[in-house]
Amino acid sequence: MTVTAEKKTEPRAEFLSLPQELQCYILGFIPWRDILRFTSVCRALHQTYMSSCELQYIVELGGQGLLPLPDINLGDHVPILKRLQLLREKSRAWLRFNIHSSKTISIPKQYYGDQRRFINGHLFFWRNSQPEIFPILPEPSQHTIERDWSRESLCPVDATIVSIDLDVSQNLIATAYVMDETLESDDKRVYIELGALDEDGAPPQAVGRTLFPSELVPIYYYRTHLPTHGRRLIISGKHVALCHCLDIFDHEWWLQIWDWQQSTTSNCILSNTRKSYCPSFSLLGSDRLLVVTGDRLKLYSIENTSQAPPLLACFLLPIPESTRIHWIHPLDNIAYSSRLQMQARQTMWTSDPKDRLLFLNMTGNYHPNLDGPCIIISTRIFFFRELAPVIPWKYWGPLNTRALLSLTSSYDQEYMNGNRVLRSSLTVTDRGWFRWDSECDLRMMDFSPLAVKHHQGSGRVVKEPSTIKVVTGKNEKFVLTTCLPYVEVVSNRKFRADDLASIQFDQDRIYLDRYDPLDLSDQVEVITI
């Protein structure tokens, strides 16, 4: 027994005999959770950890669900100690959730009521197929973009634009369009034109300017009108995805994904000719696709876009198959080698695609006096190395999700970023109507592991399981019990309900979009965290 004990402790003793610098170097290659575990059970390793800014920075990044960015374009090198301090200060600022410091900007009249997005400190408008982007309250050192595009610069003149997306972090704008001359023929193709945000032409990392579809697809065309509501174009890292419904009733759909840095063509296609809703989908990391179909989440591999994506696993949901689900896409981009991202607001980290949140909102067919549930999902579950073909809810859902009853009639993607969620609590009348003139709270929910562990008295830590009961319009009943832990902080500032009708936020700011068509005013309140 004594000999066995000595053999077990021998590797540990040999490691502790190494110089401290070498110990730190070796520990830097293991996951952040293992660093915490090892240093919590060994006093010598704990002292090594406390004296190493590098190890603490690794743990802080991992615990907040972030990845480090290279600093080759930051100008002066930022020391690790300074990075660690900034990272911790930002996390504490969110947990304090003091949102009294803000500035309000007025939107020019020509943009009143236009479609808009807030991206990396910029405001992006899209009206009459002519987008424009300009900075909002830029910092002195921030690289900014200010530009408007003509239709001719986005796609051929004789074309109808059906969708636009852009990624400031990669200096990329993508435009999906159909050639007008083919609208009344059977030869209808949806093309995607790539362009740079800050100059003409395609970005240098693009292999070509135009992405071509692999096959002809039927496009619904109604009385000289080409509907755009059933088409969604998404840029996610090295991938561009286009999904669109093939008829006005969403009965058939088609989805294609391109690796725009490697090829202008692709065979990475999913389609469905059966009667079903146009699916919601999300691109995860650099090689995975998650699609919502009926009562399940289907996980595909898109590592090779020259072939149809193979199915990796089906994650079953405890909901009726007839339920229609709206998928909320993450707002923060995952590309982290971009010149613009590095120069814009001195970004030193970005969201880890393997450790962020996704949002399922179940919209429709629910009891008229009850709200439909929404499910917050940690993406960690979708990156396990070994997955069964079909995974029942009880094996994956409760530990990796948190189900909530909707506080509003619908949830927009602007309410989620990285591992944080913003929610507003609205007053509801006996008839189920919202009182838009009433006061309401703004709540921040932080699901990052370190926020739960080191909340330092800020907010309310929720670790215990919660159960919600759901009744559909067909009187179908089901129960959801989930226990993904989080910290909830309620703002000490009260808002009017209509002030929170549209919210977007990033790592540093909250944007409250206030468009009032009756008063003919359009303003944006920018809150710096």
Backbone torsions as a table, in degrees:
resi	resn	phi	psi	omega
1	MET	NA	-41.7	-179.2
2	THR	-65.4	-41.8	179.4
3	VAL	-62.7	-42.2	179.2
4	THR	-61.5	-43.3	179.9
5	ALA	-62.7	-40.6	179.1
6	GLU	-63.9	-38.8	179.0
7	LYS	-66.3	-36.6	-179.5
8	LYS	-68.5	-35.1	-177.4
9	THR	-88.1	-10.6	-177.0
10	GLU	-61.5	-48.2	178.3
11	PRO	-59.5	-38.7	179.2
12	ARG	-64.0	-42.7	179.7
13	ALA	-65.1	-39.1	178.7
14	GLU	-63.9	-40.3	179.7
15	PHE	-65.6	-42.4	-178.4
16	LEU	-69.6	-19.0	178.2
17	SER	-80.2	-11.0	178.4
18	LEU	-71.0	155.4	174.6
19	PRO	-58.6	148.0	-175.8
20	GLN	-59.7	-37.2	179.1
21	GLU	-61.4	-39.5	179.8
22	LEU	-71.2	-36.9	175.5
23	GLN	-59.2	-45.3	179.6
24	CYS	-62.8	-40.1	-179.4
25	TYR	-62.7	-42.9	-179.2
26	ILE	-69.5	-44.6	-179.9
27	LEU	-63.1	-25.9	-179.8
28	GLY	-66.5	-11.9	-179.2
29	PHE	-95.2	-4.8	-177.8
30	ILE	-102.2	159.7	-179.6
31	PRO	-59.0	152.9	-175.6
32	TRP	-62.9	-32.7	179.1
33	ARG	-66.1	-37.1	178.2
34	ASP	-68.6	-36.5	176.0
35	ILE	-58.8	-46.6	179.0
36	LEU	-62.9	-41.0	-177.4
37	ARG	-66.4	-46.0	-178.4
38	PHE	-65.3	-42.2	-176.4
39	THR	-76.3	-13.1	178.9
40	SER	-86.8	-16.6	-177.5
41	VAL	-108.3	-5.8	-178.7
42	CYS	-130.0	119.7	-176.7
43	ARG	-63.8	-39.4	-179.6
44	ALA	-64.6	-42.8	178.2
45	LEU	-67.7	-33.2	177.3
46	HIS	-63.8	-40.4	177.2
47	GLN	-65.0	-39.2	176.4
48	THR	-61.6	-43.6	179.8
49	TYR	-63.1	-44.4	-177.2
50	MET	-68.4	-22.6	179.4
51	SER	-93.7	-0.4	-176.1
52	SER	-113.7	111.8	175.6
53	CYS	-66.6	-33.1	-178.2
54	GLU	-63.5	-45.8	180.0
55	LEU	-66.9	-40.5	178.6
56	GLN	-65.1	-34.6	178.3
57	TYR	-67.9	-40.3	177.2
58	ILE	-61.1	-45.2	-179.2
59	VAL	-66.8	-41.1	-179.1
60	GLU	-65.0	-42.2	177.3
61	LEU	-62.2	-50.9	-179.1
62	GLY	-62.8	-39.3	-179.4
63	GLY	-68.9	-20.3	175.7
64	GLN	-101.0	5.1	179.1
65	GLY	69.7	40.9	-176.3
66	LEU	-124.0	160.6	173.4
67	LEU	-119.4	144.1	178.0
68	PRO	-74.6	150.2	175.4
69	LEU	-107.8	145.3	174.6
70	PRO	-65.3	151.5	-176.1
71	ASP	-110.4	24.7	-174.9
72	ILE	-67.3	-20.8	-178.9
73	ASN	-110.8	13.0	-178.3
74	LEU	-86.0	1.5	-177.1
75	GLY	80.4	-110.2	177.9
76	ASP	-71.1	137.1	179.5
77	HIS	-65.3	133.7	178.8
78	VAL	-96.3	116.5	-178.7
79	PRO	-60.7	153.5	180.0
80	ILE	-59.6	-39.6	179.9
81	LEU	-60.4	-41.5	178.5
82	LYS	-66.4	-40.6	177.5
83	ARG	-61.2	-43.7	-179.7
84	LEU	-61.8	-43.4	179.1
85	GLN	-63.2	-44.5	179.7
86	LEU	-63.0	-40.9	-178.6
87	LEU	-64.6	-44.2	179.6
88	ARG	-68.1	-39.5	179.0
89	GLU	-62.8	-39.6	-180.0
90	LYS	-66.6	-41.4	178.2
91	SER	-63.2	-43.4	179.5
92	ARG	-65.6	-36.5	179.6
93	ALA	-62.4	-40.6	178.0
94	TRP	-66.6	-38.5	-179.3
95	LEU	-71.7	-27.4	172.4
96	ARG	-73.1	-35.6	175.2
97	PHE	53.7	46.1	176.3
98	ASN	-87.3	107.6	-172.8
99	ILE	-118.0	37.5	178.4
100	HIS	-87.2	-22.0	-179.0
101	SER	-86.6	114.7	-176.8
102	SER	-153.3	164.6	174.3
103	LYS	-133.5	147.5	-179.2
104	THR	-115.5	133.1	176.9
105	ILE	-119.4	148.2	178.9
106	SER	-96.6	139.2	178.4
107	ILE	-87.6	133.2	176.8
108	PRO	-56.1	147.5	-174.1
109	LYS	-57.8	-34.2	-176.2
110	GLN	-66.4	-11.6	-179.5
111	TYR	-107.9	5.8	-177.7
112	TYR	-54.7	125.7	174.3
113	GLY	75.3	3.3	-178.9
114	ASP	-73.2	157.3	172.8
115	GLN	-62.0	139.5	-175.0
116	ARG	-151.6	156.4	174.0
117	ARG	-142.5	148.2	174.8
118	PHE	-104.9	120.1	-172.3
119	ILE	-135.1	116.7	174.6
120	ASN	48.6	47.0	178.6
121	GLY	76.9	13.8	178.6
122	HIS	-121.9	154.7	175.0
123	LEU	-110.4	124.4	-176.7
124	PHE	-113.3	125.0	177.4
125	PHE	-110.7	150.2	172.4
126	TRP	-138.8	110.6	178.9
127	ARG	-138.1	133.4	179.5
128	ASN	51.7	40.5	177.7
129	SER	61.9	21.1	178.3
130	GLN	-125.0	99.0	-177.3
131	PRO	-80.7	159.0	175.8
132	GLU	-148.6	145.0	-179.5
133	ILE	-136.4	139.2	175.5
134	PHE	-153.6	156.7	-175.5
135	PRO	-75.4	154.6	175.7
136	ILE	-116.6	118.5	178.0
137	LEU	44.1	59.0	-176.5
138	PRO	-68.0	149.8	174.1
139	GLU	-81.7	157.1	-176.0
140	PRO	-56.8	-37.0	-176.8
141	SER	-90.4	3.1	-173.2
142	GLN	-80.7	134.0	171.0
143	HIS	-79.2	123.3	-174.5
144	THR	-117.6	160.1	176.8
145	ILE	-124.9	131.6	175.9
146	GLU	-139.4	110.3	-173.3
147	ARG	-161.0	147.3	167.7
148	ASP	-122.9	146.9	-175.5
149	TRP	-109.8	141.1	168.1
150	SER	-87.1	160.3	178.7
151	ARG	-60.2	-34.6	-177.8
152	GLU	-65.7	-28.6	-179.5
153	SER	-82.2	-14.7	-178.8
154	LEU	-94.8	-36.2	-176.0
155	CYS	-162.2	172.1	177.5
156	PRO	-56.0	152.6	-176.0
157	VAL	-60.6	-45.5	-176.2
158	ASP	-87.8	59.6	-178.9
159	ALA	-142.3	155.9	175.6
160	THR	-110.4	121.7	179.9
161	ILE	-78.2	130.5	-178.8
162	VAL	-111.6	-19.3	178.9
163	SER	-166.9	150.3	178.8
164	ILE	-137.8	140.8	171.0
165	ASP	-142.9	157.0	178.4
166	LEU	-145.7	157.4	-179.9
167	ASP	-135.6	102.0	-178.1
168	VAL	-62.8	-35.4	-177.4
169	SER	-64.2	-23.3	179.3
170	GLN	-113.1	9.0	178.5
171	ASN	55.8	47.5	-170.5
172	LEU	-134.8	135.1	169.1
173	ILE	-126.5	135.5	-179.4
174	ALA	-122.1	136.0	-177.7
175	THR	-127.1	120.9	175.3
176	ALA	-95.1	134.1	-175.3
177	TYR	-149.6	162.2	175.7
178	VAL	-124.0	136.0	178.4
179	MET	-68.4	129.0	-176.1
180	ASP	-60.6	-34.6	-175.1
181	GLU	-68.7	-13.4	-179.4
182	THR	-102.5	-0.3	-172.3
183	LEU	-61.7	-37.1	-177.4
184	GLU	-97.0	10.5	178.5
185	SER	-113.0	178.5	178.2
186	ASP	-86.2	-7.9	-177.3
187	ASP	-95.0	69.3	-178.7
188	LYS	-107.1	122.7	178.9
189	ARG	-128.3	143.3	174.6
190	VAL	-99.4	117.3	178.5
191	TYR	-103.2	159.9	177.0
192	ILE	-126.9	122.9	179.1
193	GLU	-102.2	131.0	180.0
194	LEU	-103.0	141.1	178.6
195	GLY	-147.6	160.1	175.1
196	ALA	-85.7	151.2	-179.5
197	LEU	-79.4	-35.7	-171.6
198	ASP	-100.5	0.8	179.5
199	GLU	-161.0	170.1	177.7
200	ASP	-75.3	157.6	179.6
201	GLY	88.0	175.3	-178.9
202	ALA	-81.3	154.3	176.1
203	PRO	-64.5	151.8	-174.1
204	PRO	-61.6	-26.3	-178.6
205	GLN	-79.1	-8.2	179.1
206	ALA	-80.1	136.9	179.8
207	VAL	-76.2	-20.6	178.1
208	GLY	-162.2	170.8	-176.6
209	ARG	-84.6	-33.6	-173.6
210	THR	-118.2	133.6	173.1
211	LEU	-98.9	129.8	-173.3
212	PHE	-105.6	139.9	175.1
213	PRO	-71.5	152.9	-177.5
214	SER	-85.0	-16.3	-176.7
215	GLU	-155.9	162.6	174.9
216	LEU	-73.4	139.3	177.2
217	VAL	-129.8	139.5	176.6
218	PRO	-68.5	128.3	-179.3
219	ILE	-115.1	125.3	-179.3
220	TYR	-64.7	131.5	-177.6
221	TYR	-136.8	111.6	-170.2
222	TYR	-116.7	109.9	173.9
223	ARG	49.9	56.5	179.3
224	THR	63.4	15.6	179.8
225	HIS	-118.7	132.4	178.7
226	LEU	-106.8	100.1	-177.2
227	PRO	-62.4	144.0	179.6
228	THR	-113.3	-5.8	-173.7
229	HIS	-67.2	-24.8	-176.6
230	GLY	-95.6	18.1	-178.3
231	ARG	-124.4	136.0	-179.3
232	ARG	-136.4	124.4	177.7
233	LEU	-110.0	130.1	-176.0
234	ILE	-133.5	132.7	169.8
235	ILE	-102.7	129.3	178.2
236	SER	-144.6	99.5	-178.7
237	GLY	61.6	-125.1	-177.9
238	LYS	-84.6	0.3	-176.7
239	HIS	-110.1	146.4	168.9
240	VAL	-122.4	129.0	-178.3
241	ALA	-122.8	140.0	175.8
242	LEU	-130.0	122.4	176.2
243	CYS	-123.0	132.9	175.9
244	HIS	-148.2	150.4	178.3
245	CYS	-82.3	145.2	-173.7
246	LEU	-92.1	-6.9	173.9
247	ASP	-149.8	169.6	-172.1
248	ILE	-69.0	-19.1	-178.1
249	PHE	-95.6	9.4	177.6
250	ASP	61.3	29.1	-175.4
251	HIS	-82.0	-23.0	179.1
252	GLU	-136.3	148.7	-178.8
253	TRP	-144.3	163.9	-176.0
254	TRP	-146.7	133.0	-177.4
255	LEU	-133.3	128.3	177.6
256	GLN	-131.1	143.7	-178.1
257	ILE	-127.0	132.2	178.4
258	TRP	-114.3	146.9	165.2
259	ASP	-95.8	93.2	-169.2
260	TRP	-70.0	-11.5	177.3
261	GLN	-91.6	-8.1	-176.8
262	GLN	-119.1	-31.9	-174.7
263	SER	-157.8	152.0	175.8
264	THR	-92.4	-3.0	177.7
265	THR	-121.2	167.4	-177.0
266	SER	-162.6	147.3	170.8
267	ASN	-115.8	15.6	-179.4
268	CYS	-84.4	87.6	-170.6
269	ILE	-130.8	137.1	168.2
270	LEU	-123.1	143.2	177.8
271	SER	-151.3	163.8	-179.7
272	ASN	-147.5	119.2	179.4
273	THR	-97.8	-5.2	175.9
274	ARG	-77.0	160.9	178.1
275	LYS	-71.5	108.8	179.2
276	SER	-157.9	160.8	179.9
277	TYR	-69.5	150.6	173.1
278	CYS	-60.9	126.8	-168.7
279	PRO	-77.2	154.7	165.8
280	SER	-91.4	146.6	-176.8
281	PHE	-147.6	163.0	177.5
282	SER	-147.3	137.9	175.1
283	LEU	-91.1	125.4	-176.5
284	LEU	-112.0	119.5	178.3
285	GLY	62.7	-145.4	-176.5
286	SER	-104.5	0.2	-173.4
287	ASP	-148.8	14.9	-176.6
288	ARG	-135.5	146.6	179.6
289	LEU	-128.1	131.2	178.6
290	LEU	-116.9	125.0	-176.0
291	VAL	-123.6	134.3	176.6
292	VAL	-93.4	119.4	176.4
293	THR	-135.9	112.3	178.5
294	GLY	63.2	-122.2	-175.8
295	ASP	-103.2	28.4	-178.2
296	ARG	-149.2	156.0	172.5
297	LEU	-106.2	121.7	-179.3
298	LYS	-102.0	125.6	-178.9
299	LEU	-104.2	123.9	-178.7
300	TYR	-117.9	157.0	171.5
301	SER	-96.9	130.0	176.3
302	ILE	-120.3	29.4	179.4
303	GLU	-63.4	-34.5	179.8
304	ASN	-118.2	104.8	-177.5
305	THR	-83.4	4.0	176.2
306	SER	-86.4	1.2	179.6
307	GLN	-139.6	165.8	176.2
308	ALA	-63.2	139.7	-176.4
309	PRO	-67.3	123.6	177.3
310	PRO	-72.7	143.8	178.9
311	LEU	-79.0	127.5	179.5
312	LEU	-94.0	-42.5	-176.7
313	ALA	-166.9	157.4	172.9
314	CYS	-117.4	121.9	177.6
315	PHE	-100.5	112.9	-175.8
316	LEU	-77.6	143.3	177.3
317	LEU	-108.8	143.2	-178.1
318	PRO	-85.3	55.0	-176.6
319	ILE	-133.4	158.5	175.4
320	PRO	-60.9	143.5	-177.4
321	GLU	-62.5	-25.7	-177.8
322	SER	-78.0	-7.8	-177.7
323	THR	-67.6	133.6	176.1
324	ARG	-94.6	131.2	-173.2
325	ILE	-116.0	134.8	174.6
326	HIS	-105.1	124.4	-176.0
327	TRP	-95.2	129.0	178.9
328	ILE	-95.9	122.8	-175.9
329	HIS	-87.6	141.5	175.1
330	PRO	-60.3	142.2	-179.4
331	LEU	-87.3	-31.8	-173.8
332	ASP	-80.8	138.7	-178.2
333	ASN	-82.9	158.6	-175.7
334	ILE	-112.2	0.8	175.1
335	ALA	-73.5	133.2	-174.7
336	TYR	-137.1	39.7	173.6
337	SER	-134.9	25.8	-171.4
338	SER	-94.4	139.9	177.1
339	ARG	-61.8	-44.6	-176.8
340	LEU	-66.0	-41.1	-178.8
341	GLN	-65.8	-36.8	-179.5
342	MET	-68.6	-37.5	-177.2
343	GLN	-84.7	-18.4	-178.0
344	ALA	-85.2	109.7	173.2
345	ARG	60.8	28.5	170.9
346	GLN	52.4	47.5	-178.9
347	THR	-68.0	130.9	-179.0
348	MET	-120.2	-2.6	178.6
349	TRP	-155.7	164.5	-179.9
350	THR	-146.2	164.8	-176.7
351	SER	-65.9	137.3	177.1
352	ASP	-82.0	118.4	-178.6
353	PRO	-62.5	-19.2	179.2
354	LYS	-89.6	0.4	-177.8
355	ASP	-149.6	65.0	177.7
356	ARG	-138.2	-173.3	-177.3
357	LEU	-109.9	147.4	167.3
358	LEU	-123.2	162.0	-169.8
359	PHE	-135.8	122.8	174.2
360	LEU	-107.7	123.3	176.8
361	ASN	-116.3	122.1	-177.4
362	MET	-93.0	105.9	-169.5
363	THR	-110.7	108.1	172.3
364	GLY	112.2	157.6	179.3
365	ASN	62.1	28.2	177.2
366	TYR	-108.9	161.3	-179.2
367	HIS	-54.9	133.4	-173.7
368	PRO	-61.0	-25.2	-179.1
369	ASN	-98.9	6.6	-179.7
370	LEU	-128.9	146.1	178.4
371	ASP	-83.0	148.8	173.5
372	GLY	-74.4	151.7	-178.1
373	PRO	-79.7	158.9	168.9
374	CYS	-126.7	146.0	-175.7
375	ILE	-121.6	122.6	174.7
376	ILE	-93.3	126.6	-173.0
377	ILE	-121.3	133.5	171.5
378	SER	-83.4	131.2	-177.2
379	THR	-73.3	-6.3	-178.9
380	ARG	-56.2	-35.3	-175.8
381	ILE	-64.9	-25.1	-175.6
382	PHE	-87.0	2.5	-179.1
383	PHE	-119.0	17.7	173.6
384	PHE	-66.2	145.5	-176.1
385	ARG	-69.7	-39.3	-178.1
386	GLU	-117.2	120.0	-178.8
387	LEU	-126.3	138.0	175.8
388	ALA	-73.2	154.5	-180.0
389	PRO	-58.0	-41.0	178.0
390	VAL	-129.9	126.4	-176.0
391	ILE	-119.0	109.5	178.5
392	PRO	-61.9	153.9	-177.8
393	TRP	-54.7	-41.6	-173.4
394	LYS	-64.7	-19.5	-179.4
395	TYR	-91.6	-19.9	-178.0
396	TRP	-125.8	-29.0	-168.9
397	GLY	-73.7	-57.1	-171.2
398	PRO	-55.6	-41.1	-175.7
399	LEU	-80.0	-18.5	-173.5
400	ASN	-114.8	9.0	-177.7
401	THR	-139.7	165.2	170.1
402	ARG	-138.4	117.0	-179.3
403	ALA	-94.4	136.5	-178.8
404	LEU	-134.8	151.6	170.4
405	LEU	-82.3	136.0	-178.0
406	SER	-60.9	135.4	176.9
407	LEU	-90.6	-14.1	178.3
408	THR	-128.2	173.0	-178.4
409	SER	-66.4	-25.2	177.7
410	SER	-156.6	160.3	177.3
411	TYR	-114.3	132.2	177.3
412	ASP	-99.4	158.6	-179.3
413	GLN	-65.5	-18.5	-179.0
414	GLU	-64.8	-11.2	-175.5
415	TYR	-88.9	0.9	-173.7
416	MET	-135.3	140.9	175.8
417	ASN	-157.8	123.9	179.5
418	GLY	61.5	-119.7	178.8
419	ASN	-105.7	15.4	-178.7
420	ARG	-117.3	147.8	177.8
421	VAL	-132.1	135.7	172.7
422	LEU	-106.4	134.5	178.8
423	ARG	-132.7	149.1	175.7
424	SER	-119.7	138.4	178.7
425	SER	-100.8	114.9	-175.4
426	LEU	-105.3	148.4	176.7
427	THR	-79.9	131.7	-177.9
428	VAL	-117.3	134.1	179.0
429	THR	-78.2	173.4	-179.6
430	ASP	-62.2	-27.3	-179.8
431	ARG	-87.8	4.1	178.2
432	GLY	88.3	11.8	180.0
433	TRP	-92.9	148.1	175.2
434	PHE	-85.3	142.1	174.5
435	ARG	-97.4	100.1	-174.7
436	TRP	-72.3	-14.0	179.0
437	ASP	-94.6	2.6	-178.1
438	SER	-86.8	163.8	176.6
439	GLU	-82.5	149.9	178.8
440	CYS	-147.6	163.2	179.3
441	ASP	-96.1	153.7	169.6
442	LEU	-113.0	124.8	-175.7
443	ARG	-115.1	138.8	174.7
444	MET	-111.3	128.2	178.0
445	MET	-115.3	119.6	-178.6
446	ASP	-108.5	116.3	-176.8
447	PHE	-99.6	5.1	179.7
448	SER	-69.2	142.2	-174.3
449	PRO	-58.2	-39.9	-178.0
450	LEU	-71.1	-27.6	176.1
451	ALA	-64.3	-38.8	179.0
452	VAL	-69.9	-37.5	-175.5
453	LYS	-81.4	-37.2	-173.6
454	HIS	-121.8	48.9	-177.3
455	HIS	-73.9	-15.8	173.8
456	GLN	54.7	40.9	175.1
457	GLY	81.6	-2.8	179.8
458	SER	-85.0	126.1	175.0
459	GLY	74.2	-163.8	-175.7
460	ARG	-119.1	123.3	178.2
461	VAL	-86.5	125.7	-179.5
462	VAL	-115.0	106.5	178.5
463	LYS	-114.2	-25.5	-175.2
464	GLU	-72.6	152.7	177.8
465	PRO	-63.8	149.7	175.4
466	SER	-126.0	146.1	-177.6
467	THR	-124.6	131.6	175.1
468	ILE	-123.4	147.2	177.9
469	LYS	-109.7	133.2	-175.0
470	VAL	-123.5	137.1	176.7
471	VAL	-125.0	124.6	-179.9
472	THR	-86.9	172.7	178.6
473	GLY	-64.4	-22.5	177.3
474	LYS	-90.9	13.9	179.8
475	ASN	64.2	25.4	172.6
476	GLU	-81.6	133.2	-176.2
477	LYS	-117.7	139.1	172.9
478	PHE	-152.2	160.4	-175.0
479	VAL	-121.9	138.1	177.2
480	LEU	-119.9	121.4	174.3
481	THR	-116.0	120.6	-175.2
482	THR	-137.6	160.2	-174.2
483	CYS	-148.8	27.6	174.2
484	LEU	-64.2	119.9	-173.9
485	PRO	-73.8	153.7	178.6
486	TYR	-159.3	167.7	173.1
487	VAL	-113.2	129.7	179.2
488	GLU	-113.7	128.2	178.4
489	VAL	-123.2	130.0	178.9
490	VAL	-99.9	129.7	179.6
491	SER	-63.5	141.9	175.9
492	ASN	-83.8	4.1	175.9
493	ARG	-103.8	135.6	177.5
494	LYS	-93.7	146.5	-179.9
495	PHE	-124.4	155.4	163.8
496	ARG	-75.1	145.8	-177.4
497	ALA	-58.8	-37.8	-178.4
498	ASP	-72.2	-17.1	174.9
499	ASP	-69.4	-23.2	-177.1
500	LEU	-105.8	19.4	-179.2
501	ALA	-66.1	-28.6	179.4
502	SER	-142.7	115.5	-178.5
503	ILE	-126.8	138.4	167.7
504	GLN	-134.8	153.0	177.9
505	PHE	-154.4	157.3	176.9
506	ASP	-128.2	-156.0	-176.3
507	GLN	-68.3	-24.0	-172.1
508	ASP	-121.2	-20.0	-169.7
509	ARG	-136.8	154.6	169.8
510	ILE	-117.2	133.7	-179.3
511	TYR	-114.4	119.8	176.1
512	LEU	-103.9	114.2	-176.2
513	ASP	-91.9	118.5	-175.3
514	ARG	-121.2	92.2	176.1
515	TYR	-108.9	122.4	-179.8
516	ASP	-119.7	100.6	-178.3
517	PRO	-65.9	-22.7	179.8
518	LEU	-75.8	-42.7	179.0
519	ASP	-86.4	-1.8	-177.9
520	LEU	52.5	48.6	177.7
521	SER	-130.2	149.3	-179.3
522	ASP	-145.8	112.8	-177.9
523	GLN	-134.9	160.2	175.5
524	VAL	-129.4	123.7	173.4
525	GLU	-94.5	125.5	-178.5
526	VAL	-108.0	116.4	-179.3
527	ILE	-106.7	121.8	178.9
528	THR	-94.6	127.9	179.9
529	ILE	-87.2	NA	NA
